């Protein structure tokens, strides 16, 4: 898309949305701390409360970001590994808004001074997907969540794309589901905009090396008409091993996206 035809972004709107979103993050964190102190829970109750807070945070966050969500299919009842395609940071809000669940994030996010403290308090596991020992350690946490009836969203591609392809799913990240015999539910996420000047691969997806978080998120939050469509597939438990689980999840996501093969390698 040429620069001339590119959609205009309102930086003032973006700053207001970002400040409101940060206020919501701190408010939810404070509310969770108070709820945990006032109403003690056992392990299952605590994780369920965490998942509910994440769900409400996602719903309100998506609204503040001006994003409209539509959902097809049935989100998981409990204890499933959600396997969506991955375009960028906004995917987390979209999945969280659709269903109560946990996420697997990166260590650099958990290590951030403010965001990391909040994520650790909410029990969000982190892993560098290229390091097998960390994956094994994270799997123990995921198995615990599955057995307590909580669903976990794992971006099995291991990185984000521009939305025009689906990378191979990494079997190692399916090991926790195999160990817990948890259902795996494919999820297809499609981003769009009512503004024809919005380029999903540049303005919404966050995946290129030249993208930097600050300018990208300010442009994204200053846009109007952003939409996200989630399609929840049928969960399956009859996988043979983690490789079979990853392969079948990817094939199901491709089918939900209406593709037989990725558009790009």
N, C-alpha and C positions, 0 to 999 in steps of 0.2 A: 504494500500500500504506500502511496506517495505521501510525503510529509504534508503536502498541500491538502490532501483529502483526509488527513488524520483528525479524529474527534478531538475537540477542545476539552481540556480538563480544568476544573475550577479549583485553584489551590486553596482559596479561603474555605470552600466546602470541605476539602480534604483535611485541612487542619482542624476544623470543628469536629468532623467525624472521628479523627484520630484522638483528639482530646477527650471526647465523650467515651470512646472505646476504652481508653486507658483508665478513665474514671470508673467505668463498669468493671474492668478487671480488678482494680483495687477494692471496689465495693463487694464483689463476689468473694474475693479472698477473705476480706474481713468478716463477711457473713458466714463463710464456711468455718472460720476459726471460732466464732461465737457459737455456731450450731454444734460444733464438735465439743466445746467446753460445757455447754448447757445440757446437751442431750447425748450422753455417752452411748456408744454403739459397740456391738461385737464386731468381729472382722468383716462378716458379710454385710452387716448394716452400715459400717463405715464406708466400704467400697461402693455400696449402692448409693449412699449419700453423695460421695464424690462424683459418681457418674451423673447423678441428677443435676448437680451444680454445673458440671461441664456442659450438659445438654442445654440448660437454661442460659448459660453464658453464650453458647453458640447461637441460639435463637435470637437473643437480644443483639449480639454482635453483628449478625447478618443484617438485622433490621437497621442498625445504626450505620452500617456500611452502604445502605441503599440497595441491597441485593435481594432480588425476589427468587424464592426457591419453589420448585415443584418436585413432587416425589411420586414415582411409580413403584409398585411392588410393596412388599411388606418388610419393614426393618426387622432386625432379629428380636425375638422375644427375650433371649438371655444367652450369655455364654458363647458367642460366636466370634470367629475371626473375620472381620470385614476386610475385603480385598478390593479396594478401588484403584482405578487409574489415577495418576498423579500429575497435576499441572503446576501447582505452586502452593504458597502458604495459605491462600484463601480456601483450599480444599478442606483444611481442618475445621474451619468455621462451618462449612456446608455440611460435613458429615456430623459434626457435633449438634447442629441444629436439627438434623433429621432423626437422631436417635441417641439415647444415653450410651456413652461408650468412653473408653480410654484410648490413648494414642501412644505410639512409639515415636520418640523424637531423637534428635542428634545431641551428642554430649556438649557441643558448643552452645546449644540453646539452654540446656540444663545448667551449664556453668555461668550463664549470664547473671550479673548481680541481682537484678530485680525479678526478671521473668523466671530465672532458674529457681529462685526461692519459692515462688508461687507454684511452679510445676512440680518441684519435689514434694511440696506440701500436699499437692493433689495426687501424689503417687504415680506420676507419669514416668514410665521407664525410658531410658535412653540407651542407644547403641550405635557404634560405628559399624555399619553393616559389612565392612570388609574385614573385620577382626573377629575370628571365630570364637575366641574366648569370651568376648563381650556379648556376642550373640547368645552363647550358652548361658551366661549369667542372666541376661534379659529374659530368656526362655523360662527360667524358674519363676520370675515375677509374673509372666503372662499365664503360665500354667495355674498359678495361684488365683489370678483373676478369673480365668475360665471356670475353675472349680467352684468359685464363689458366685458364679452365675453372671459375670460381667463380660460384656463384649469389648473387643479391642480392635481398633482400626490400624492396620499395618499396610504401608505403601510398599508393596512387594517389588516394585520396579527398582527401589533403592534410590531413586532420584526423580526429579520432575522433568517434564517435556513440554513442548509447545502445544500439546493436545492433538498433534497430527500423527502420532505414532503410539504404540504400546510396546515398551521394552520387555525383555524376558523377565518373568517373575523369579525372584531368588528363593530357592527351596529352603535355605537355612532358616529363613524367617517364618516358615510354616512348621518348624519342629515343635514349637510349643503347642500348636493345635493338635499335632499328631500325638504328643505325649498325653494331652488331656482328653483326646478323642472328641475335641470340640468341633462343631459344624463350621464349615468355611462358606461364607456368603459373598459371592461376587457382587461388586457395585460398579456401575458405569456412571461417570460424572461428565456432563457436557456443559461447558460455559458458552454463553452467547451474550448479545447485547441488542437492544432495540435501536441503538445508534449505529447506522451502517459505517460510520467512521472509526469504530472501535475494532482494533486488530487483536483478537483473542490471544494469538501467539506472542504478542508484544506487550499489550496493555493489561492483560489479566494473568496469563501464564508467567511464571517466574522460573526461568530455566537456563537462559543463556549466560555464558561466562561474563559477558559485558554488562549484564543486569546488576545493578546495585540496589540494595533494599530501600534506602531512603527515597531516592527519586522515583523508583518504581511504585512504591506504596502511595506516595503523594499523588502521582498521576492516577493510579488506580482508584483511590478514594475520591478523587475529584470528578470522576466520570459518572454519568447518569445512565440508567437503563440496563445495568448489569443483571444477568439472569444465570441461574444454575439449575440444571435438571439432573436429579439422581434417580437411577433405575436400580432397584434392589432385585437381584436374581434369586434363584431358588438355592437355599443352603444344601450342602452335601456333606456326608460323613463317610462315604464308602470309598475313600481314597486308600491306596495301598501303602504309600509312604510319602515323605515330604516332597520328593520330586514329582510324584503323581499329583499330589495336592496342588503344587504350584502350577503345573502344566494345565490341569483342569480349570483352576481358577482363572488363569489367563485366557483360555479358550472361551470361558463363559463371559468374561468381560468383553472380549472381542465381539461375541455374538450380541451382547446387550448394546454395544456401540454400533451394531449393524455392519461389522467388518469381518472378513474372513482372515485377512492378514494385515499387519501394520502397513500404513502408507509409506513408511520410510524405515530403513534398517536400524 
